[in-house]
Amino acid sequence: MLMKIFFKFKNLKYLFLVFISACIDNAPLDSLSPEGPYARSIDELFWLTFWIAVIIFVLVQGALLVSVLLFRDKPNKPEPKQVHGNTKLEIIWTVIPVLILAFIAVPTVRTIFDLAREPEDALKIEVIGHQWWFEYKYPDYGITTANVLVIPSDRPVRLEMWSNDVLHNYWVPKLNGKRYLVPGQKTYLNLHADNPDEFWAQCGEYCGLSHSKMRGRVISLSENDFNLWINNEQQNALKLEDGSLAAEGQSVFLNAGCTQCHVINGVWDTQGDRIAPNLTHFAARTVFAGAALENNKENLTNWLANPAKIKPGTFMPNLELTEAEINALIAYLGTLK
């Protein structure tokens, strides 16, 4: 009996949590708070469909209640007239749903085509999905970065996307809907932010152990700030030879095995792309590890000490770094702005 009461209470607790989650303000993954024209068109279609569904629900349930109350069985009441086989009625309740669906289909199809159409003068960015992080390339500017997608707020963006391993799904709820990243196939997604701001992204398709920690950030900047960001990202990192702690960290990076997966332009870029994020401007990013962690010393220390503890299944190995090597490496990463 006690076990039954416990499980009943436990289920009620979860139900309560589901309901109060709807009261969260400024939820970063809230798809009902659009911040751009593409997300807004989806939102408008949703509310149109929602209110049509509400009207139908009220009418159907109202008719059901009226039928139950007015035509319920009573003593000595004759058998009601049957309508089965009434051609006129069957045509009516077949045509009405068809008309409703046709009415909803017109704005739905129009919205789908509008979202798929490539906007004029769009900035083209390549998005490559990895387990478990997003890589971003700006072919017009020769820039490669990760985890944080930076876009101009006054210009539409056209994402050309694919996966480097398994099926992923790119989703920035406040800017547009979901779109699959498929191995060996390119898909496209348009983004456009109303104002300079920061938006959360998330992989929307289960892709392995750390799927829930495959996140992202999208930062929209004014035209001037975006140009400044581009100019900074195009600069190579400087080689340090001054005997400082950061210079020791650079030596750790070059000799501890980091170069097998990571690139730092100007320091270690002779082998081209790698399977891990480009670190040239690592310190300029607010997050790392698939945007799952804030970019600060404490998180970096824990990550470098044991990556798999934070992201199960990660391909980043535990390099068995000493405390001194970790501190030096963090000092070096802090110079990569």
C-alpha positions in Angstrom: 0.0 0.0 0.0 2.8 2.4 0.9 4.5 1.7 -2.4 1.3 2.5 -4.3 0.9 5.8 -2.5 4.6 6.6 -3.2 4.4 6.0 -6.9 1.1 7.9 -7.1 2.6 10.9 -5.4 5.7 10.6 -7.6 3.7 10.7 -10.8 1.7 13.7 -9.5 5.0 15.5 -8.8 6.2 15.0 -12.3 2.8 16.1 -13.7 3.0 19.3 -11.5 6.5 20.0 -12.8 5.3 19.7 -16.4 2.6 22.3 -15.7 4.8 24.8 -13.9 7.4 24.6 -16.7 4.9 26.6 -18.8 5.3 29.5 -16.4 9.0 30.0 -17.0 9.9 33.5 -18.2 12.6 34.1 -20.8 13.1 30.4 -21.5 16.1 30.3 -24.0 14.6 27.4 -26.0 11.1 28.8 -26.1 9.7 28.4 -29.7 6.7 30.6 -28.9 8.7 33.7 -28.5 10.0 34.5 -32.0 12.8 36.9 -32.5 13.0 36.9 -36.3 10.8 36.9 -39.4 11.2 33.1 -40.1 10.3 32.1 -36.5 7.5 34.6 -36.5 5.9 33.1 -39.7 6.0 29.7 -38.0 4.5 31.2 -34.8 1.7 32.9 -36.8 0.8 29.6 -38.6 0.8 27.8 -35.2 -1.6 30.1 -33.6 -3.9 30.1 -36.7 -4.0 26.3 -36.5 -4.4 26.3 -32.8 -7.4 28.5 -32.6 -9.1 26.6 -35.5 -8.5 23.4 -33.5 -9.9 25.1 -30.3 -13.1 26.2 -32.2 -13.6 22.6 -33.5 -12.9 21.1 -30.1 -15.5 23.4 -28.4 -18.1 22.7 -31.1 -17.6 18.9 -31.1 -17.5 18.6 -27.3 -20.5 21.0 -27.0 -22.5 18.9 -29.4 -21.5 15.8 -27.5 -22.6 17.3 -24.2 -25.9 18.5 -25.7 -26.5 15.0 -27.1 -25.8 13.3 -23.8 -28.0 15.7 -21.8 -31.0 16.1 -24.2 -31.1 12.7 -25.9 -30.2 10.4 -23.1 -32.3 7.3 -22.6 -35.5 7.7 -20.6 -38.2 5.3 -19.5 -40.9 4.7 -22.1 -39.1 6.9 -24.6 -39.3 5.6 -28.2 -36.2 4.5 -30.1 -34.6 7.6 -31.8 -34.6 7.8 -35.5 -31.4 6.4 -37.0 -29.3 8.4 -39.4 -27.0 5.6 -40.7 -27.1 5.6 -44.4 -28.3 9.2 -44.7 -26.4 10.3 -47.8 -27.0 14.0 -47.2 -25.6 13.9 -43.7 -22.7 11.8 -44.6 -21.7 14.2 -47.4 -22.0 17.1 -45.0 -19.7 15.7 -42.3 -17.2 14.5 -44.9 -17.1 17.9 -46.8 -16.7 20.0 -43.7 -13.4 18.4 -42.5 -12.1 18.5 -46.1 -12.8 22.2 -46.3 -11.2 22.8 -42.9 -8.1 20.9 -43.9 -8.0 22.8 -47.2 -8.2 26.1 -45.4 -5.3 25.2 -43.1 -3.3 23.7 -46.0 -3.1 27.0 -47.9 -1.1 29.0 -45.3 0.8 25.9 -44.3 2.1 25.3 -47.9 2.8 29.0 -48.4 4.8 29.1 -45.1 6.8 26.0 -46.1 7.8 27.5 -49.4 8.6 30.9 -47.8 10.9 29.3 -45.3 12.7 27.2 -48.0 13.3 30.1 -50.4 16.8 31.4 -50.4 16.7 35.1 -49.4 18.5 37.7 -51.5 21.9 39.0 -50.4 22.1 36.3 -47.7 25.3 35.6 -45.9 26.2 32.0 -46.5 27.6 29.9 -43.6 28.4 26.2 -43.6 27.2 24.2 -40.5 28.8 20.8 -40.0 27.5 18.5 -37.2 29.8 16.4 -35.2 29.4 14.2 -32.1 28.7 16.4 -30.1 29.3 19.9 -31.3 28.6 22.2 -34.3 31.3 23.6 -36.6 30.8 26.8 -38.5 32.6 27.9 -41.7 32.3 31.3 -43.4 33.5 30.6 -47.0 33.4 34.3 -48.0 35.8 35.3 -45.2 37.9 32.1 -44.7 36.8 31.7 -41.1 36.3 28.4 -39.2 34.9 28.4 -35.7 32.7 26.3 -33.4 29.9 26.3 -30.8 29.1 30.0 -31.2 27.5 31.1 -34.5 27.9 34.9 -35.1 25.6 36.5 -37.6 24.7 40.1 -38.6 21.3 41.3 -37.2 20.5 43.4 -40.3 21.0 40.7 -42.9 19.5 37.2 -43.6 21.7 34.2 -43.3 21.6 31.1 -45.4 23.0 28.0 -43.6 24.3 25.1 -45.8 24.4 22.1 -43.5 25.5 18.5 -43.3 26.7 15.9 -40.8 30.2 14.5 -40.4 29.1 11.4 -38.7 25.5 10.5 -37.7 22.1 12.3 -38.1 21.9 15.6 -36.3 19.3 18.4 -36.2 20.0 22.1 -36.0 17.4 24.1 -34.0 17.4 27.8 -33.0 13.8 28.0 -31.6 13.6 31.8 -31.5 14.9 32.2 -35.1 13.5 29.2 -37.1 12.4 25.6 -36.9 14.4 22.4 -37.0 16.4 21.1 -39.9 18.2 17.8 -40.2 22.0 17.5 -40.8 22.4 14.4 -42.9 25.7 12.6 -43.7 26.5 13.0 -47.4 23.6 15.3 -48.1 23.2 19.1 -47.8 20.2 20.7 -46.2 19.4 24.4 -45.9 18.1 26.8 -43.2 17.5 30.5 -43.1 18.1 32.7 -40.1 17.4 36.4 -39.5 17.4 38.1 -36.1 15.4 41.2 -35.5 18.0 42.8 -33.1 21.5 42.2 -31.7 21.0 39.5 -29.1 22.1 36.0 -28.0 20.0 32.9 -28.9 20.3 29.3 -27.8 20.6 26.4 -30.2 20.2 22.6 -29.6 20.6 19.4 -31.6 17.0 18.2 -32.0 17.8 14.6 -33.0 19.1 11.9 -30.7 22.7 11.3 -31.8 24.4 9.4 -29.0 25.3 9.5 -25.4 25.9 13.3 -25.1 23.1 14.4 -27.4 21.5 16.5 -24.6 24.9 18.4 -24.3 25.1 19.1 -28.0 24.1 22.7 -27.8 25.0 26.0 -29.5 24.7 29.7 -29.3 23.8 32.2 -32.0 24.9 35.8 -31.5 23.6 38.5 -33.7 25.6 41.7 -34.0 25.1 45.1 -35.5 26.8 45.7 -38.9 29.8 47.5 -37.3 30.3 44.9 -34.6 30.0 42.0 -37.0 32.7 43.6 -39.3 34.9 44.0 -36.2 34.3 40.3 -35.3 35.1 39.2 -38.9 38.4 41.2 -38.9 39.4 39.7 -35.5 38.6 36.1 -36.6 40.7 36.5 -39.7 43.8 37.1 -37.6 46.1 34.3 -36.8 47.2 33.5 -33.2 50.6 34.6 -32.2 53.4 32.2 -31.3 54.6 32.8 -27.7 58.3 32.6 -26.9 58.6 34.8 -23.8 58.9 32.2 -21.1 55.5 33.1 -19.6 53.0 30.6 -18.2 51.0 31.0 -21.4 54.1 30.1 -23.4 54.4 27.0 -21.3 50.8 26.2 -22.1 51.5 26.6 -25.8 54.3 24.0 -25.4 51.8 21.7 -23.7 49.4 22.2 -26.6 52.0 21.3 -29.2 53.5 18.3 -27.3 50.7 16.7 -25.2 48.6 15.4 -28.2 46.2 18.3 -28.7 47.4 18.8 -32.2 46.1 15.4 -33.3 42.6 16.9 -33.2 42.7 20.7 -32.9 44.0 23.5 -35.1 45.3 27.0 -34.1 45.9 29.1 -37.1 49.4 30.6 -37.1 50.6 28.1 -34.5 49.5 24.7 -35.7 47.6 24.8 -39.0 49.9 22.8 -41.4 47.6 19.8 -41.4 44.4 21.5 -42.2 41.0 20.6 -40.7 40.7 18.4 -37.6 37.9 16.4 -36.0 37.8 18.8 -33.0 37.0 22.6 -32.8 39.3 25.2 -34.2 40.8 27.0 -31.2 42.3 30.0 -32.9 40.0 32.4 -31.1 38.8 30.1 -28.3 38.9 32.8 -25.6 36.5 35.0 -27.6 33.8 32.3 -27.2 31.5 32.4 -24.2 31.0 28.6 -24.2 32.8 25.4 -25.1 32.4 21.6 -25.2 29.5 21.8 -27.6 28.3 25.0 -25.8 27.5 22.8 -22.8 29.9 24.7 -20.5 30.5 28.4 -19.8 34.0 29.4 -20.8 35.7 29.9 -17.4 38.7 28.6 -15.5 36.8 26.2 -13.3 35.0 24.5 -16.2 38.2 24.4 -18.3 40.0 22.7 -15.4 37.4 20.0 -15.0 37.2 19.5 -18.7 40.9 19.1 -19.3 41.2 16.8 -16.2 38.6 14.4 -17.4 36.5 15.2 -20.5 34.5 12.0 -20.4 33.2 12.7 -16.9 31.5 15.8 -18.3 30.4 14.5 -21.7 30.0 10.7 -21.8 31.2 9.2 -25.0 33.3 12.3 -26.0 36.1 11.6 -28.5 38.4 13.9 -26.6 40.8 11.6 -24.7 42.0 12.1 -21.1 45.6 13.2 -21.7 46.5 12.6 -18.1 47.7 16.2 -17.8 49.2 17.3 -14.5 47.8 20.2 -12.5 50.7 22.4 -13.7 50.1 21.5 -17.3 46.4 22.2 -17.0 47.0 25.6 -15.5 49.5 26.5 -18.2 47.2 25.3 -20.9 44.4 27.4 -19.5 46.6 30.4 -19.4 47.5 29.8 -23.1 43.9 29.3 -24.1 43.1 32.7 -22.5 45.4 34.4 -25.0 43.5 33.1 -28.0 41.1 36.0 -28.4 
